[in-house]
């Protein structure tokens, strides 16, 4: 259910976390050298500015970073992740260096970091005794690049030469227009015929299913006879692949966009748009969305009005380099019924409360009585992006400035309420195609119980509720759960219930309490996939016979697929699943992203042996 394909902001989440985590991704050797120098303290004073993003009032997991050394050779990212999870360690991010036996691991708070150091240091793993120590944060990439260009690097290396035609940093004559450059960033397939886009995406799914076939063969030998037959019938894939289903609309389809506010690549200040390059590449410039293909005309109208408003104010844009300034981001959500929600992110710095209130009042007046009245905004929010202690946007309070508290959308003839932080598929028309397919594949009847895992505003479960006995939704975002409950009530449904919490905490208890013999799970997780605890609970619940997995990033979900199908072991209990059929649905035209639908069913060993004997 992740918003991939996706958020048209190029690597720019509206958070203080963007500087250390998403952006300064330097090489492992550089990180190691930095850490070695930190031990001696030789660069503490000269490089102080390179780490200035580390401030007590801003969240960054780089503050809680450790280095794990003496790891066993040939382990992978998932091996380390599972090893840490097995010992109760919950990392925020892991960066493993394949040719070397060490990894950098960050945590969300000091308690988690200290717990990891205490648990892992001195532990033995595959004959290796692990050591853990504090690690130096990553260098701010813009400052690093600037320092290198100035020749202020070790060894006094000269700054890199400018490309021909690049005078004073201006765009060279040979470069394409900014409209083409930004299209290449946010919609890289914009100049590829749509049929060819679909072909490429389907081939991506073919590759996933072929790899899954290999993985099943190596993790579940009992499936080899069945798998051999499957690969022979389906081009080395583990199951049949239904033809890709296109998006009903290929342009202006996004109902949610996140725009950065920064200096424009054209030199215009206070520009609302998409980042042209990556922060780690040394650029913060943005380009407006006026000529982008996937953004709706309604959203472009809101962006234009908001940009005019902020240019009338005396407040500058927020700089991720200096951490000064105010305007950070604008999120726009629209519906097919003509409603529009605008959420403005503003860092008040040390402004007096009275001054911030005056700004909100002027923003309200602008959009309700002034020039912005015709922009179509029906719901206007203001978010203070100041002293954050969490990486999650949902933890920031949204202040309603004007209009309704939510917007409403119709999907498959049903009504849905959408709040600022609630998940709702970004392509409504294609979501209808996707959910229709889910309903067809789930093979439901009036005795069925549906578990809708990572349910967002309840769209999938609610769309299936009239066909089944009961729907149980699980969702982490409290705001989305409240929307889901309202959505069920608005649509006259009484056989739907929703639970708020982490899927790994809530799901095991719910599935174990079910006595129904006809249980189907539908999971639509974020791009990283389901937590391993959820997969293990699904495997143990043998009365759960059918699973429909909606993957917005099938490669990232591969470990989930493998664990669902692998042979039982001390860690994985219960009869395995096997893939039955798959299909791609294009929710993100003009990009390489695609949703993959995978139907898995619990293995019936008796019928499997009968099938094998017929071969």
VMD Tcl script that draws the C-alpha trace (Angstrom):
set ca {
  {0.00 0.00 0.00}
  {2.99 2.29 -0.14}
  {2.70 5.40 -2.23}
  {5.14 4.36 -4.91}
  {5.30 5.26 -8.47}
  {4.86 7.23 -6.52}
  {5.40 10.34 -4.59}
  {6.64 12.66 -7.32}
  {9.07 14.31 -4.96}
  {12.49 13.00 -5.87}
  {13.91 11.60 -2.61}
  {12.44 14.37 -0.54}
  {10.38 13.34 2.46}
  {9.34 16.40 4.47}
  {11.42 15.57 7.49}
  {14.65 16.23 9.25}
  {15.36 12.56 8.57}
  {15.91 13.40 4.90}
  {19.37 14.78 5.54}
  {21.15 11.89 7.24}
  {19.14 8.91 6.07}
  {17.83 9.41 2.58}
  {20.37 11.86 1.34}
  {23.97 11.59 2.53}
  {24.55 8.12 1.15}
  {28.32 7.99 0.87}
  {30.32 4.87 0.21}
  {31.10 2.32 2.87}
  {34.80 3.09 2.72}
  {34.13 6.77 3.26}
  {31.91 5.98 6.22}
  {34.54 3.69 7.68}
  {37.23 6.32 7.26}
  {35.02 8.89 8.92}
  {34.48 6.58 11.85}
  {38.18 5.83 12.17}
  {38.94 9.53 12.27}
  {36.20 10.10 14.78}
  {37.91 7.70 17.14}
  {41.02 9.86 17.15}
  {39.04 13.09 17.16}
  {41.37 14.73 14.65}
  {38.62 16.24 12.52}
  {36.15 17.21 15.21}
  {36.70 20.93 14.85}
  {37.41 21.29 11.13}
  {34.46 19.14 10.09}
  {31.95 20.37 12.67}
  {29.84 21.95 9.95}
  {29.70 18.69 8.01}
  {27.55 17.22 10.77}
  {25.48 20.24 11.72}
  {22.20 18.46 10.95}
  {22.61 16.74 14.32}
  {20.70 19.02 16.63}
  {18.87 18.06 19.78}
  {15.53 19.41 18.55}
  {15.58 17.55 15.22}
  {15.06 13.83 14.77}
  {17.66 11.79 12.93}
  {18.51 8.17 13.55}
  {22.14 9.03 12.73}
  {22.38 10.17 16.36}
  {21.72 6.56 17.37}
  {24.15 4.82 15.03}
  {26.42 1.86 15.75}
  {28.90 -0.19 13.81}
  {28.78 -3.98 14.09}
  {32.12 -5.58 13.26}
  {33.43 -9.13 12.77}
  {30.28 -10.34 11.04}
  {30.39 -13.77 9.37}
  {31.40 -13.75 5.73}
  {28.80 -14.07 2.98}
  {25.80 -13.06 5.07}
  {23.18 -10.88 3.41}
  {21.05 -7.96 4.52}
  {18.13 -10.21 5.41}
  {20.37 -12.58 7.37}
  {21.49 -9.71 9.59}
  {17.98 -8.31 9.89}
  {16.60 -11.69 10.99}
  {19.50 -12.24 13.37}
  {18.87 -8.92 15.10}
  {15.10 -9.50 15.22}
  {15.64 -12.94 16.75}
  {17.43 -11.26 19.66}
  {14.81 -8.54 20.10}
  {16.76 -5.78 18.36}
  {14.65 -3.40 16.24}
  {16.89 -1.32 13.91}
  {15.69 1.69 11.93}
  {18.07 1.14 9.02}
  {20.85 -1.29 8.16}
  {23.72 -0.75 5.73}
  {25.76 -3.89 5.19}
  {29.01 -3.97 3.26}
  {29.17 -7.22 1.32}
  {32.92 -7.53 0.82}
  {33.64 -6.49 4.38}
  {32.47 -7.97 7.63}
  {30.84 -4.91 9.15}
  {27.57 -3.01 9.02}
  {26.21 0.37 10.09}
  {22.92 0.18 11.97}
  {20.77 3.12 13.12}
  {17.98 3.19 15.70}
  {15.00 5.40 16.46}
  {16.07 6.26 19.98}
  {18.87 5.95 22.51}
  {17.13 3.14 24.38}
  {16.97 0.90 21.29}
  {20.59 1.67 20.43}
  {21.88 0.90 23.92}
  {19.81 -2.27 24.04}
  {21.39 -3.42 20.78}
  {24.89 -2.69 22.01}
  {24.27 -4.62 25.20}
  {22.63 -7.59 23.47}
  {24.88 -7.99 20.43}
  {28.37 -7.04 21.67}
  {30.30 -10.21 22.41}
  {27.62 -12.47 20.93}
  {28.76 -15.41 18.81}
  {27.29 -15.90 15.34}
  {28.46 -18.61 12.96}
  {31.75 -18.88 14.81}
  {32.38 -15.13 14.85}
  {32.37 -13.02 18.03}
  {30.62 -9.76 17.21}
  {31.72 -6.35 18.44}
  {29.59 -3.22 18.55}
  {30.71 0.38 18.92}
  {29.32 3.86 18.45}
  {29.59 5.10 14.87}
  {30.13 8.58 13.51}
  {27.17 10.08 11.57}
  {27.24 10.50 7.83}
  {28.53 13.73 6.36}
  {26.04 16.21 4.93}
  {26.36 15.55 1.17}
  {25.95 19.14 -0.03}
  {28.64 20.37 2.34}
  {30.83 17.44 1.41}
  {30.46 18.14 -2.29}
  {31.09 21.85 -1.81}
  {34.21 21.12 0.21}
  {35.49 18.80 -2.51}
  {34.79 21.37 -5.23}
  {36.72 23.96 -3.27}
  {39.67 21.59 -3.22}
  {39.46 21.36 0.56}
  {39.81 17.58 0.67}
  {42.47 15.23 1.88}
  {45.52 15.51 -0.35}
  {44.48 18.94 -1.66}
  {42.80 17.56 -4.77}
  {41.64 20.22 -7.26}
  {37.92 20.82 -7.75}
  {36.25 18.86 -10.57}
  {36.18 20.56 -13.96}
  {32.90 22.04 -15.12}
  {31.27 20.53 -18.14}
  {31.49 22.56 -21.32}
  {28.76 25.14 -21.55}
  {28.25 25.11 -17.77}
  {29.23 28.66 -16.88}
  {28.82 29.66 -13.26}
  {26.59 26.66 -12.64}
  {24.04 27.74 -15.26}
  {22.35 25.16 -17.39}
  {24.37 24.42 -20.49}
  {22.85 25.08 -23.90}
  {23.03 21.39 -24.75}
  {20.79 20.39 -21.84}
  {17.07 19.82 -22.45}
  {14.44 22.25 -21.11}
  {13.58 22.04 -17.41}
  {10.18 20.56 -18.29}
  {11.92 17.61 -19.95}
  {14.46 17.25 -17.15}
  {11.79 17.04 -14.45}
  {9.71 14.66 -16.57}
  {12.71 12.36 -16.76}
  {12.96 12.43 -12.96}
  {9.34 11.94 -11.88}
  {7.85 10.19 -14.95}
  {10.80 8.45 -16.63}
  {8.55 6.62 -19.15}
  {6.70 9.76 -20.29}
  {8.00 9.43 -23.87}
  {7.47 5.66 -24.12}
  {4.25 4.44 -25.86}
  {1.81 3.09 -23.28}
  {1.69 -0.42 -24.77}
  {5.47 -0.59 -24.43}
  {5.23 0.63 -20.83}
  {2.84 -2.23 -20.06}
  {5.11 -4.75 -21.77}
  {8.10 -3.66 -19.70}
  {6.15 -3.84 -16.46}
  {4.82 -7.28 -17.26}
  {8.36 -8.43 -17.94}
  {9.38 -7.16 -14.51}
  {6.73 -9.40 -12.98}
  {7.88 -12.34 -15.12}
  {11.35 -11.88 -13.65}
  {9.94 -11.84 -10.11}
  {7.99 -15.06 -10.65}
  {10.97 -16.80 -12.25}
  {13.14 -15.85 -9.30}
  {10.46 -17.00 -6.86}
  {10.41 -20.37 -8.63}
  {14.15 -20.75 -7.99}
  {13.78 -19.69 -4.36}
  {10.95 -22.14 -3.71}
  {13.02 -24.92 -5.25}
  {15.90 -24.23 -2.88}
  {13.80 -23.72 0.28}
  {11.16 -26.43 -0.14}
  {12.37 -29.65 -1.76}
  {8.95 -31.27 -1.28}
  {7.55 -28.89 -3.89}
  {10.09 -29.78 -6.57}
  {7.86 -32.18 -8.58}
  {5.03 -29.62 -8.64}
  {7.47 -26.81 -9.33}
  {9.07 -28.67 -12.24}
  {5.67 -28.99 -13.89}
  {4.82 -25.33 -13.24}
  {8.06 -24.06 -14.74}
  {7.51 -26.18 -17.82}
  {4.02 -24.76 -18.36}
  {4.69 -21.13 -17.48}
  {8.04 -20.06 -18.95}
  {10.12 -20.94 -15.86}
  {7.67 -19.09 -13.61}
  {6.17 -20.62 -10.49}
  {2.57 -19.92 -11.58}
  {0.45 -18.57 -14.39}
  {0.59 -14.84 -15.17}
  {-2.63 -13.14 -16.22}
  {-2.25 -10.35 -18.78}
  {-1.44 -6.99 -17.23}
  {-4.42 -4.73 -16.62}
  {-3.86 -1.14 -17.73}
  {-4.83 2.02 -15.91}
  {-8.10 3.52 -17.21}
  {-6.29 6.86 -17.47}
  {-2.62 7.32 -18.25}
  {-2.26 11.03 -17.49}
  {-3.38 13.34 -14.66}
  {-4.22 10.26 -12.61}
  {-2.59 11.09 -9.25}
  {-4.99 12.04 -6.47}
  {-2.15 12.78 -4.04}
  {1.10 14.65 -4.64}
  {3.80 15.87 -2.27}
  {5.54 19.01 -3.48}
  {8.72 20.49 -2.05}
  {9.09 24.22 -1.55}
  {12.53 25.51 -2.48}
  {14.46 27.73 -4.86}
  {13.33 27.07 -8.41}
  {15.76 25.61 -10.92}
  {14.84 28.61 -13.09}
  {16.10 30.98 -10.39}
  {12.65 31.88 -9.03}
  {12.47 31.90 -5.24}
  {9.71 30.17 -3.24}
  {8.86 27.62 -5.92}
  {6.48 24.72 -5.26}
  {7.36 21.61 -7.24}
  {9.48 18.50 -7.59}
  {13.17 18.28 -6.80}
  {15.20 18.13 -10.00}
  {18.09 16.21 -8.52}
  {18.98 14.45 -5.31}
  {20.26 16.14 -2.21}
  {23.23 13.78 -2.18}
  {23.98 15.06 -5.68}
  {24.24 18.57 -4.29}
  {20.94 20.05 -5.47}
  {17.87 21.38 -3.69}
  {16.32 23.15 -6.70}
  {12.76 22.30 -7.73}
  {10.68 22.59 -10.88}
  {6.96 23.38 -10.86}
  {4.48 20.69 -11.95}
  {2.77 22.72 -14.68}
  {3.98 20.48 -17.51}
  {4.13 17.12 -15.73}
  {1.82 14.45 -17.12}
  {0.73 12.55 -14.02}
  {-0.41 15.51 -11.89}
  {-4.06 16.51 -12.22}
  {-5.17 19.94 -13.42}
  {-6.91 20.40 -10.04}
  {-3.66 19.83 -8.13}
  {-1.75 22.15 -10.45}
  {-4.32 24.86 -9.79}
  {-3.85 24.48 -6.03}
  {-0.04 24.60 -6.41}
  {-0.23 27.77 -8.47}
  {-2.46 29.51 -5.93}
  {-0.35 28.42 -2.97}
  {2.86 29.51 -4.65}
  {1.40 32.97 -5.22}
  {0.41 33.13 -1.56}
  {3.80 32.20 -0.09}
  {5.51 34.69 -2.39}
  {3.40 37.44 -0.80}
  {4.74 36.49 2.64}
  {8.07 37.54 4.14}
  {8.97 33.98 5.16}
  {11.74 32.20 3.27}
  {11.85 28.59 2.16}
  {13.33 26.03 4.54}
  {16.88 25.00 3.66}
  {17.80 21.35 4.36}
  {21.40 22.51 4.18}
  {21.33 25.24 6.84}
  {18.12 24.22 8.68}
  {16.94 27.81 8.44}
  {13.81 29.17 6.78}
  {10.18 28.20 7.03}
  {8.16 26.89 4.04}
  {8.90 23.18 3.50}
  {6.25 21.22 1.64}
  {2.77 21.24 0.21}
  {0.72 18.04 0.00}
  {-2.32 18.14 -2.28}
  {-5.07 15.51 -2.36}
  {-7.93 15.66 -4.86}
  {-11.05 13.61 -5.61}
  {-13.09 12.89 -8.71}
  {-15.99 14.73 -7.09}
  {-14.04 18.00 -7.24}
  {-12.78 18.32 -3.66}
  {-9.21 19.30 -2.87}
  {-7.18 19.15 0.32}
  {-4.03 21.24 0.79}
  {-1.63 20.55 3.67}
  {1.09 23.18 4.17}
  {4.24 22.23 6.12}
  {5.89 25.18 7.86}
  {8.85 25.34 10.23}
  {8.13 28.16 12.68}
  {11.72 28.19 13.95}
  {11.57 30.70 16.84}
  {8.69 32.82 15.58}
  {6.31 34.04 18.29}
  {3.04 32.12 18.51}
  {1.11 35.28 17.70}
  {3.02 35.71 14.44}
  {2.34 32.10 13.39}
  {-1.36 32.57 14.14}
  {-1.40 35.73 12.02}
  {0.15 33.76 9.14}
  {-2.50 31.05 9.42}
  {-5.21 33.69 9.48}
  {-3.87 35.33 6.32}
  {-3.64 31.94 4.61}
  {-7.25 31.26 5.51}
  {-8.36 34.64 4.18}
  {-6.42 34.11 0.94}
  {-8.10 30.77 0.22}
  {-11.60 31.67 1.38}
  {-11.95 35.30 0.30}
  {-8.86 36.25 -1.71}
  {-7.17 35.19 -4.92}
  {-6.93 31.57 -3.84}
  {-10.70 31.22 -3.48}
  {-11.01 29.83 -7.01}
  {-8.27 27.22 -6.53}
  {-10.80 24.58 -5.47}
  {-9.38 23.98 -1.98}
  {-12.15 22.58 0.24}
  {-9.89 21.49 3.12}
  {-6.87 23.54 4.23}
  {-4.39 22.31 6.85}
  {-1.28 23.75 8.50}
  {1.46 21.52 9.93}
  {4.25 22.79 12.16}
  {7.45 21.05 11.08}
  {9.51 22.09 14.04}
  {10.76 20.08 16.98}
  {10.13 16.61 15.71}
  {11.24 13.63 17.75}
  {9.92 10.97 15.37}
  {10.51 10.08 11.70}
  {6.77 9.64 11.08}
  {4.75 12.43 9.51}
  {1.64 11.00 11.15}
  {3.04 12.07 14.51}
  {2.82 15.74 13.53}
  {-0.50 17.41 14.42}
  {-2.43 18.83 11.48}
  {-4.27 22.06 12.26}
  {-7.41 22.64 10.20}
  {-7.25 26.23 8.97}
  {-10.28 26.38 6.70}
  {-12.95 24.21 5.12}
  {-13.96 20.63 5.86}
  {-11.80 18.29 7.94}
  {-11.73 15.65 5.20}
  {-12.46 15.02 1.53}
  {-14.64 12.26 0.08}
  {-14.25 9.90 -2.84}
  {-16.38 7.25 -4.52}
  {-14.82 3.94 -5.47}
  {-16.73 0.97 -6.90}
  {-19.98 2.74 -5.98}
  {-18.95 3.12 -2.34}
  {-18.18 6.31 -0.41}
  {-14.90 6.91 1.40}
  {-13.72 9.63 3.78}
  {-10.06 10.61 3.48}
  {-8.13 12.50 6.16}
  {-4.69 14.15 5.74}
  {-2.63 11.13 6.84}
  {-4.88 8.32 5.63}
  {-3.68 5.94 2.95}
  {-5.76 5.84 -0.23}
  {-4.46 4.49 -3.54}
  {-3.11 7.39 -5.62}
  {-4.84 6.28 -8.83}
  {-8.55 5.88 -8.07}
  {-9.59 4.44 -11.43}
  {-6.81 1.85 -11.44}
  {-7.55 1.05 -7.79}
  {-11.04 0.01 -8.89}
  {-9.45 -2.36 -11.41}
  {-7.14 -3.74 -8.71}
  {-9.83 -4.25 -6.07}
  {-12.17 -5.87 -8.58}
  {-9.43 -8.40 -9.36}
  {-8.84 -8.99 -5.64}
  {-12.55 -9.76 -5.22}
  {-12.48 -12.19 -8.15}
  {-9.40 -14.05 -6.93}
  {-10.38 -14.30 -3.27}
  {-13.19 -16.80 -4.09}
  {-15.48 -15.53 -1.34}
  {-18.94 -16.57 -0.21}
  {-21.37 -15.74 2.59}
  {-19.47 -17.99 5.01}
  {-16.11 -16.28 4.40}
  {-14.17 -14.20 6.89}
  {-11.77 -11.69 5.33}
  {-8.69 -10.38 7.12}
  {-7.76 -7.05 5.51}
  {-4.17 -6.44 6.66}
  {-2.71 -2.92 6.26}
  {-6.21 -1.81 5.28}
  {-5.72 1.98 5.15}
  {-9.14 3.62 4.97}
  {-10.73 0.19 4.57}
  {-11.20 0.30 0.81}
  {-10.53 -3.38 0.02}
  {-12.46 -4.87 2.94}
  {-15.41 -2.54 2.52}
  {-15.58 -3.30 -1.21}
  {-15.89 -7.02 -0.36}
  {-18.07 -6.80 2.76}
  {-21.43 -7.51 1.13}
  {-20.14 -10.82 -0.25}
  {-18.88 -12.24 3.04}
  {-19.83 -13.02 6.62}
  {-17.26 -10.75 8.26}
  {-14.38 -8.36 7.46}
  {-11.64 -7.58 9.99}
  {-9.27 -4.74 9.10}
  {-5.88 -4.01 10.65}
  {-4.10 -0.67 10.22}
  {-1.30 1.21 11.98}
  {-2.46 4.79 11.30}
  {-5.08 5.82 13.86}
  {-6.48 8.49 11.55}
  {-7.01 5.92 8.78}
  {-8.76 3.54 11.20}
  {-11.18 6.28 12.21}
  {-11.86 6.98 8.53}
  {-12.38 3.26 7.91}
  {-14.97 3.02 10.69}
  {-16.85 6.01 9.30}
  {-16.63 4.56 5.78}
  {-18.18 1.29 6.92}
  {-21.01 3.15 8.65}
  {-21.65 5.50 5.70}
  {-21.96 2.51 3.39}
  {-24.38 0.76 5.73}
  {-22.10 -2.11 6.67}
  {-22.41 -3.84 10.03}
  {-20.17 -6.86 9.44}
  {-16.91 -4.88 9.39}
  {-14.54 -4.10 12.27}
  {-11.18 -2.35 12.35}
  {-8.24 -2.65 14.74}
  {-5.48 -0.06 15.15}
  {-1.91 -1.20 15.74}
  {1.14 -2.77 14.16}
  {0.16 -5.78 12.06}
  {2.83 -7.88 13.80}
  {1.23 -7.11 17.17}
  {-2.46 -7.30 16.26}
  {-2.68 -9.97 13.56}
  {-1.53 -13.06 15.54}
  {-4.16 -12.54 18.26}
  {-6.95 -11.93 15.76}
  {-6.18 -14.88 13.50}
  {-5.76 -17.24 16.45}
  {-9.14 -16.22 17.86}
  {-11.00 -16.96 14.62}
  {-13.03 -20.16 14.60}
  {-14.30 -19.78 11.05}
  {-13.27 -22.59 8.70}
  {-13.30 -20.27 5.70}
  {-10.72 -17.55 6.27}
  {-9.03 -15.52 3.53}
  {-6.34 -12.93 4.15}
  {-5.78 -9.95 1.87}
  {-2.59 -8.05 2.55}
  {-1.61 -4.71 1.03}
  {1.54 -3.75 2.95}
  {4.01 -0.87 2.52}
  {6.76 -1.36 -0.03}
  {9.06 -3.18 2.43}
  {6.46 -5.94 2.85}
  {4.95 -7.54 5.95}
  {6.84 -7.96 9.20}
  {8.20 -11.49 9.57}
  {6.01 -11.99 12.66}
  {2.90 -11.59 10.49}
  {4.20 -14.12 7.96}
  {4.94 -16.61 10.75}
  {1.45 -16.10 12.20}
  {-0.10 -16.70 8.77}
  {1.86 -19.91 8.41}
  {0.77 -21.15 11.86}
  {-2.92 -20.39 11.23}
  {-3.63 -23.46 9.10}
  {-7.36 -22.69 8.91}
  {-6.29 -19.74 6.74}
  {-6.24 -21.46 3.35}
  {-6.02 -18.57 0.89}
  {-3.95 -15.39 0.75}
  {-4.12 -12.54 -1.76}
  {-0.94 -10.47 -1.60}
  {-1.01 -6.97 -3.15}
  {2.62 -5.92 -3.63}
  {3.55 -2.39 -4.64}
  {7.18 -3.53 -4.79}
  {7.32 -7.23 -5.57}
  {11.10 -7.42 -5.32}
  {11.03 -5.98 -1.80}
  {8.26 -8.45 -0.87}
  {10.25 -11.44 -2.15}
  {11.27 -12.55 1.36}
  {7.60 -12.63 2.35}
  {6.80 -14.83 -0.65}
  {9.69 -17.17 0.13}
  {8.76 -17.53 3.81}
  {5.15 -18.27 2.89}
  {6.30 -21.10 0.65}
  {9.37 -22.49 2.41}
  {9.42 -25.91 4.10}
  {8.42 -26.06 7.79}
  {11.31 -25.61 10.23}
  {12.04 -24.69 13.83}
  {11.34 -21.06 12.93}
  {8.53 -21.51 10.41}
  {5.63 -23.69 11.56}
  {2.61 -24.79 9.60}
  {1.91 -26.15 6.13}
  {3.37 -23.87 3.44}
  {1.54 -21.95 0.72}
  {2.22 -22.12 -2.96}
  {1.59 -19.48 -5.66}
  {-1.43 -20.15 -7.86}
  {-1.63 -17.14 -10.18}
  {-0.28 -13.62 -10.54}
  {-1.13 -10.43 -12.36}
  {0.25 -6.90 -12.74}
  {-2.05 -3.88 -12.48}
  {-0.71 -0.54 -13.68}
  {-1.45 2.04 -11.00}
  {1.48 4.25 -11.99}
  {1.56 5.07 -15.73}
  {4.64 6.91 -17.01}
  {6.81 5.24 -14.32}
  {8.34 1.77 -13.94}
  {6.33 1.05 -10.78}
  {3.51 -1.48 -10.89}
  {1.29 -3.34 -8.44}
  {1.54 -7.14 -8.47}
  {-1.29 -9.35 -7.34}
  {-0.26 -12.82 -6.13}
  {-2.74 -15.49 -5.09}
  {-1.31 -18.13 -2.74}
  {-3.10 -21.21 -1.42}
  {-2.20 -23.60 1.37}
  {-0.55 -26.76 0.05}
  {-2.69 -29.88 0.11}
  {-0.05 -32.61 0.17}
  {-2.52 -35.34 -0.79}
  {-3.63 -33.55 -3.97}
  {-0.01 -32.56 -4.65}
  {1.07 -36.20 -4.65}
  {-1.81 -37.07 -6.96}
  {-0.79 -34.28 -9.35}
  {2.81 -35.49 -9.33}
  {1.79 -39.04 -10.14}
  {-0.12 -37.80 -13.21}
  {2.93 -36.05 -14.66}
}
mol new
graphics top color blue
foreach p $ca { graphics top sphere $p radius 0.5 }
foreach p [lrange $ca 0 end-1] q [lrange $ca 1 end] { graphics top cylinder $p $q radius 0.2 }
display resetview
